[in-house]
Amino acid sequence: MELFLDSVNFEEIEAAAKLGILTGLTTTPTFMYRHGITDIDAAIVKLSGMVPSLHVEALGESYDEIIAEAHRIKKLPLKKQPVFKIPVSTYGVRACRTLVDEGCQVNIHLVYTLNQAWTAMMAGATYICPLVGRLHDQGHDAMALIEQAVKVVDHYGYKTKIMVSSVRHPEHVRQGLLLGAHACTVPWSVLKRLPDNALTTVGTEQFLEHTKLMTVKVKDAIRGKNPVCKRTSLIMDAIAEMTESRLGAVSVVDDKGQLIGIFTDGDIRRQLKEKGKDIVNMKMSEFKFNKPVTLSAEALLHEAVDLFSKHEYDNIIVTENNKPVGMLDIQDFVKMKLLG
């Protein structure tokens, strides 16, 4: 089934064209009016160079006016000759026959009945566009018309292609495929949803997470700020480091920068409860440090996940040569969906 974009928004058209799956573009005067396009000819010329096939309106209130408008458009400096869109009517069908005999391609649209579609087939229309969305809005079984038109084309051997148009949602596209429609034209809001599915998104996220666990090193997952205090530092310094890094702990090092312990916000609360607020002016060396849980900076993320999963750790210190280079926080892993 051929796929057309139904739009005149240049940004949408460029985005859709990059997908590499478009057969072409269908436009309407209504789209151009909504987007404030006043130079219709210039827009048609530009659009003709953006897509493989362009369907444009050849409007007129009579046979002669439609033919004259189609001939006028053909004289524009187009990159390729367009498919002329003509609303179905007695004179529209006649104009279709004339233009087809001249070697033009024609899209008969605004089709609501099988009889309308059949007369367009007889006139040699390249495409016929039943408007399924508008029919559905009026309470009709629009896809039944698509099915009937496809059967008539197949039974009698007409060269016409049935194009599902006025598409409201991806389900119209799916039904058109199942009914054997030859083409469909959809707005960008529908087109960009065709490759998407919530289950696919979840599965992709899981693959990315698991790949990250097996390939990313912990040194690449630590935050930019490395909270460190010497044992000669004040408790206030530790509070400042935690606040700036937004982590709930600091690494405690000796005078040579070697890791000797970890001091957490929980330790501070406990000391405040036992000794009062004056502890903020006490030195780190006056307190007992907890034994830190460490990982080499070269370790992979899955090793950190294993530690967080198996033990009640909130922080893991990342080291190189027993010197802290950063800290992993369990909440970061939860946000990355690496932990439940």
N, C-alpha and C positions, 0 to 999 in steps of 0.2 A: 504494500500500500504506500503510495507516494505521500510525503509529508510536507505541507506548506505552513508557513507562518502567516497569520492573519493580523497584520499590523502596518502602521506607517511610522512607528517610533524608531528612529535611526539607531538609538542605543540598543533597543531590543533586537533589532534586525542584525546588528553586528554581533551581539552575544549569541544569537541563535545560529548564525552562519558559522561561527567558530566550532560548533558541535560537529559539523561535517556530515549531517544527516538530512539537511533540508533539500527538498526538490525545488522549492521556489517560494514565492511570496504572493499573497493576495491582499489587495487594498480596496478601500471604498472611499467615496467622497466624505462620508460621515467621519471616518478616521481623520482625514486631512483637516476637516473643519474643527474637530475636537482638539487637534494639536496645533491649531493656529496657522496652518500652512495656507498662504495666500497665492503663491506662485506654484500652481499644480503642475504645470509643464516642467518646471525646473526640478520638482520633487520626483516626477516620473523618470526624468533623465538620470538623476542621481541613483534612484532605486534600481534602474535597469543594469547598473554596473555593480550592484551589491549582491545579487542573487542569481542562480542559474536560470530561473524562469520567473517572469513577472506578469501577474494578472491585473490589468487596469480597466477601469470603466470606460466604455464608449456609450455615453448617454445621449438620448434624444427622445423627443416626443413623437417621432414618426420614423418610418423606414429611412427616408432620405437624410434626416438629421443624424441617425445612428451611423450610416455609411459615411457621411461627411466627417463626422467626428473621428471615426476609426482611421480614415485616410489622412486626416490632419495629424493625428498622433504618430502615424507611421513616418511622417516627414520630420519628426523631431530627431535630434542627434543621439539616438538611443544606442546603447552597447549591443542590444539584441532586440529583435522584434517581440512585442508583448503578446500575451493571450488577452483577447478582448472580452471583457465581462459585459453581458447584456441581460437585463431583466427579461424574464419570459413574458411574451405577449404575442399577438398575431403579427405585428410588424417586427417584433424582436426576433421571432422565428424566421421570418423572411430575410431579415438582415443577416442572421446567422448563416443561412444558406448561401447568400451572396458572398459573404466574406470567406467562408470555407472554400467556395469555388475559386476565389482569388488566391487561395493558398494560405489564408490566415487561420489561426487557431482561435476558437471561441469557447467561452465559459458562459453557459446559460444559467443564471442564478435566480434567487428568490422563488425557488420551486417549492410548491406545497402539495401537489397532487401527482399521481402517476400519469394522468393524461397530459399534464404540462411537461413532465419528464419525457414522455414518449414523443411528443411533437418535436422536442428539441433533439432527440435521438434521430428522428427522421430527417431533420434539417442538417445533420452532420456535426452537431456540437461535439467539441473535443472533451469538454467537461460539463457535467450537470450538477448543480449545487442545491440539494434539498436542505432546508434550514432546520436542523433537528432541534436546536435549542428553542427556537421560536415556536415550533410545533408543540414541544413539550410544555412550554409556558401556557399554551392554550388547551392543554389536557389531551392532546392527541398522541397516539403511539407513533412517534417519529421514526423509530428504527424499523417499523413495519414498512414504511415508504422506501427506506434504503434497501431493505430486503427485496421488495417487489421490483424496484428499478434495476437492481443487480441481476435478478432472474430474467427480466426482459432483455437486458443487454446480452446475457449469456445465451438465452434461448434463440434470439433472432440474429445474433452475430453482429450487433451494432459495434462500432469502434469507439463509442462514447465511454468515458470514464465517469463513474459515479463518485462525487466528492462529498464527504460528510462535512457540513459547514455549520456555522452558528454553534460551535462546540462550547459547552459550559464546563465540563469536567473530564478527567481522564476516562471515566466509564463510557462516555460517548465514543472515545477512540477505541476502546476495547471491543465494544459491541460492533463498531464498524469493521474492525478486523475480522471478527467471527462471521459477519454476514458477507464478507467478500468484497467490501467497498474497495474501489480502486485508488482512492485518494482521500485525504482529509486535510482541512485547514483549521488551525487552532491558534488561539491567542498565546502570547508568551507565558501568561500565568498558568496555562495548562501544559504547554510544551515542556517547561522546566521541571514539571512534576512527573513527567512520564518515566524517567529513569529512577525515581525515588521510591523508597518503601521504608517504613519505620524499622522493620526487622533487619533489612540490609544495613541501615545506619547503625543499629545496635551491634550487629556482627562485625562491621568494619571497625567500630570503636574498640571492640574486644581484641581484634587482631592487632590493632595499633598499640594497645596497652601491653599485650603480651610480647610484641616485638620490642617495645621499649624496655621491658623487663630483661630481655635477653641480650640487648645490644648497648643500652645506655649505661655509662659508668656513673657511680654515685657522685663523683666530683663534678659531673655535668648537671646534677640535679640540686646541688646545694644553692642556697641563696647567696646573693652578692655580699652580704654582711656576715662576717665571722665574729661572733661574740666571744671575746677572750678577756680574762682578767688575771693579773698576777696575784700570787698569794699575799703580796704586800698591799694590794689595792683595798679600798674601802668597800663596804657592802653597797654604799650609794653608787659606786662605780659599776658594780654588777647590775644594779637596777637600771642604770642609764644604758648599759649595753643591751640588756633585754628589751628595753623600750625601743631603742633605735633599730634593733634587728627584728623586732616583733617575734622573738622566740622566747620560750619560757625557761631558758637555761643559759649559762655561760660555761665555757671551758676554763678551768683553772690551771695555770702553768707556773713552773718555777722560773728562776731568773734566767735560765737558758732556753726558755720557751717550750720545755718538755711538759707534756700533759701529766698532771697529777690528780685530777679529779673533775667533777662536774657539780655545779651549784645551781639549783633550780628555784623557780618562783615559789614552789611548795616549801622548800627549805626556808626561804625568807619568811613566809607566813608562820611557819612553826616557831622560828626564832623570835619573831615579833610577839607571839603568844606567850613564849616562855620568858623573854628578857625585856620586852618593851621596845618602844620606838627608838631608843638610843642606839640600837644595834646598827643603824644606818651609818654611824660614824666609827664603827669597829672595823678592823682589818679582816680580810678573808682568812688569814692565818689563824685567827682566833676561833675558827669553826672547823668542824669535821666535814670533809668532803666525801660525797658518795663516789663509789667506784664507777667510772664511766663505761658505757658500752660503745665500742669503737668498730669502725670498718675502714679498711684501706681505701684511699681515694680511687684506686684502680678496680675496686670491686664492682660487680654489676648490680643493677637495681634489685634484681630478684633476691639477692642476698639480704638487702635491707628489708624487703617485704617479708622474707622468712623470719627475720628477727622481730619485726613489729608484730607479726601474726602469732608467733609462738610465745612471746613474753609481753608483759605489761610495761613496755618502754614507751616514753613519750618523745625521747630524743636520742639520736645516735650521733656521736662525734666522728667526723671524717678526718682521718689522719694521714700524714706522710712523714715517715721517720719519727713516729711518736709525737709529732707536732700537729696541733689541730689546724685544719685548713677550712673547716666549715662544719655545719651541723644540719642533720636531717630531722625534720619534725613530722610526727605521725599525721598531723592534720594536712600537711602538704600532700601526703600520699593518698589520703581520703579524697581530697579535692581532685587529684589526678585520676581518681577511680581505680587506683592500684590496690586499694584495700576496701573491704566492705564497711 
